[in-house]
Amino acid sequence: MKLFLESCCTSLDQVRCACDNGASRIELCERIDLGGITPSVPLVKECLSASAIPINVMIRPRGGNFVYSQDELLQMAEDIRSLGKLPVNGFVFGCLTPENGVDVPAMKKLMEEVSSKPVTFHRAFDQVVDPKTALEQIIELGCTHLLTSGNMEDAFLGRFNIATLVEQARGRITIIAGKGIRKSNLRQIAEDSHAPQFHGTSLFQG
C-alpha cells in the first residue's frame, strides 16, 4: 500500500526533488534551523509554479516557543491573508498558552482568516501537558490535520502514543506522524501508529 508522505521543504530545489520522488504533499517553510518559520511570498510563488502536488505553508513569525504576543498574532493573521490569495492548499500553525495548553482564543482569531483551506495544527502539540484535552480542542477549532510525534522526542519513540491519538480522533481529524521519520523506520512507525499520513524532512532529499 502506498503511504501518504508529506515532505518538509525550504527551497525550490527541495520541492522539485520531493515532487520527482513521490511526495504526496509539501509543507513549505524557511529557516528549518529555527524549527521553521513563514516562507516569503516570492518563495511560495516559485514553488507553486514548480509543484504538481499540494503545498501547505507554515505560519510562524519566529523560532522559539509557541506563545505569541498580540503583535505576533496580528502578523500571523496578515500572513494568512496574504498567502491565502495564492493557490496554496492550506496552512500549518499552532498557538499555546504559557501553561502549555492550546491557546483557543488565539487559534480562533487565526482560524477566522483561513477561509475554507485546511489547517494543520503543527508540533506545538507535542509540548502540551494534556494531549487528550488538547486534541478535542483542536478538533473543535476546525483544524483538519494534526502533526505530532506523539509527545515524544521523535515519531518512532512516540508511535504508540500516536496510535492512541488516532483512536481518540475517530476520523474527525487526520493525524500526521512526524519528526525523525526516515526510510529505515517509516514502515515500523506506520505499522505501530496506524497514522494515515507521515511527515519527514529527509525522505525525499537526495
N, C-alpha and C positions, 0 to 999 in steps of 0.2 A: 504493500500500500504506500502510495506517495504521501509524504508528510508535508504539511503546510509550514513553510520556513520563511520567516521574516529576517531580512538582513539589515543590520545597523550600518549605515553608510555616512561618511562625512565628506565625500568628494565625488565629482563626476566620474572619475575612473573607477571608484568602488561601486558606484551604481551600475555602470556598464558591466563590470565583472559579475556582479550579482545577477543581473538580467541574463547574461550569457551562460550562467552556470546553474540555473534552475530555481532561483529565489521566487517565492510566491508574492512577496510584498517587501517594500523598502521602508525602513524608519530613517528619516533624514535628519541629521543634526550637525553641529560643529563642535569642536573642542572636546573630543572624547576623553582627553586627559582630565577634564573637569566633570566627567560623567555625562557630557552632552549639554549643549545649550541651543537656543533657537537659531536655525540656519538663516543666512541672509537671503533676501528676496532674489538677487541675481543667481545665487547657487540653486535655489529652489526652481527657478525658471529654466536654467540649463539642464537640470536633472529631469524635470518634467518632459522636456523636449527629447531627451535621450532614452527615457524609460518606457517600456511596453507593459510594465506592471504597476499596480497602485503604489503611491508614495504617501506615507503619513509623515507629518512634520512635528518635531518636538517643539513645545512651547516652554521655555525655561530661560529666564533672563540672566542667570549666573550659575556658577557651580556652588557647592556647599550644601547647606540644608534646604529643606522644602517649606520653611516657614517664611512667608512672603509679606513684605510691608504693603501698605495701600498703594504706594507709588509703583512698586513692582507688579502688583496685580493690575493696575491701570496699563502698564506697559505690556503685560501678557495679553490683556483684552485687545489692545491695539494691534498686537502681532497677529492674533487670531483673525481680526477683521481684515487686516492687510493680506495675509496669506490665504484667507478664505476666498478672496477674489480670484485666486488662481485655481486651476483644476486639481488641487491636492485631494487625496482620498479622505484624509482625516487628520486628527490632531492627537498628540501624546503629551499629557501633563498630569500633575498631581500636587495637591497642597495639603500640608499638615499643620496641626496646632503645635505650640511649644511642648505640649504633653504627649506628642506623638500619636495623636488621633487624626482622623480625616477632618480637615477644615471645611466643613459643609458649607458655611456661608460664602467662603472664598470660591469654592468649587461651583456653587450655584451661579455666581456672577460670571464666571468664565463659561459655564455651560450655556448661558444665555446668548453668547456670541457665536456659537459653533454652527448655528442653523441645524441642518439635518445631517451633518457629517459625523461619522463615527468618532468616538473619543476613547482612547486607551488611557486608563489610569496607570502611570508607569511605576517603576520600582521604588518610589517613595513608600509604596505599600509595605515594603519589606522592613520598614522602620516602625510600623505601628505596633502598639502594645497589645491590642485586641483584634487579631485578624478576622475573627468570626463577625464581630460587630462592624468592623471596617468594610468587609465585603458587602454586607447588607446595605450600608450607607452608599457605597459606590454604585451598587445596582439601582438603588432608589434615585440617585442623582441622574441616572440615564446613561452612564458610561456603557459602552458596548463591549469593551475588552479590558482585561487586567493583566499587566505584565508583572510577573513575580518569580522570585527564586525560592518561594515557599518560606520566606522569612529566615532564610539561612544564607551562608556566605556565597553559595552558588546553587544552581538548579539541581545538580547531582545530589548534593547533601540534602536539599530540600524537596526531593522528588516525591516523597510520601506525604509531606505537608501539602504539596501541590495537589496530590490526589484527593486530599481532604477538602480542599477548596473547590475542586471540580465537582465533587459530590454535593457540597453545600450549594454551589451555584445552580445545579439542576438545569443547565442550559439557558439560564436567564442572562448570563454574561459569558463571553468567551475568555477562557483562561489561557494566557500565553506563558509558557515556561521559558525563562530567560536567565542568563548570567552563567558564564563558564561552559556554555554548550559547545562541544566540538564534535567532529565527525566520529571520534573514538567513543564518545559516551552518549551520543544522541539516541541511539536505539534503546539503551537501557533506561534513559530518562523517559522516553516515550512509553515504554512498556510499564514502568512503575508509576508514572504520574497520571497517566490517562489524559494528559492535556491534548487538546485538539490542534494547538499551534505552538511553534517554537521560534525563539528569537536568538540570534547569535551575531557577534561582531567579526568572527573569523571563519565562518563556514564557507564563505564564497570568495575570500580574499586570497587569491593565489593558490 
